[in-house]
């Protein structure tokens, strides 16, 4: 019994030594459960909040810029229409004088072409003017300035003008009008754009004819659509291929006095 008592006492003493060692881990476990906020974490959070503020600020700036951009786009569309009106008014007057020059030089067929083109460009000018007036714009009085040279040089000048309008001016003007959704501008600009695509090959054919001394074979009668200025040689279709205007309304160009 004495041996058992000694053993029991020894076990008790050993357990007293072991338990404090085991319990020493408890505070560490409790600390792991607590959220830790380090200086690095705080900096990251602040940076994130700062980025959100910047994004909101950028959105506000972009919104302001967009509003200003929209206003500028509308103004640009009107500037384009003013420029187009001036260009077509000048072209109409210029081609009328080119027509007279061609007739003086004995190129009657070319004179008829220029006469038809003059009527067509006048139609474009009137359309552009109507768009400007509808928008409440002041349309200035245009005094066309140009130089009349030889018929061949005049044809080349006309060809260069049509090429510029087809490849550069009207495509850009149409893009700008579409950006602001101005339907009147789009219609008027598209009428001119499509018609100039018809005029370009007519001038090319006339230049080639003068070079080959075959100008007499060129058409001497033209039809011009009063709605869009579309131009046809010799005969007119039942309806205009651009505006669908009926042929009975077409302007027949068969004399220089008409």
LINWONOR-V378792 format. One record per helix or strand of 2 or more residues. SS is the DSSP state (H for helix, E for strand). FROM is the first residue (numbers start at 1). TO is the last residue. If there is no record, write none. Layout:
ss & from & to
SS & FROM & TO
SS & FROM & TO
This chain:
ss & from & to
H & 2 & 23
H & 26 & 33
H & 39 & 104
H & 108 & 134
H & 151 & 180
H & 183 & 212
H & 215 & 217
E & 222 & 224
E & 231 & 233
H & 247 & 249
E & 251 & 253
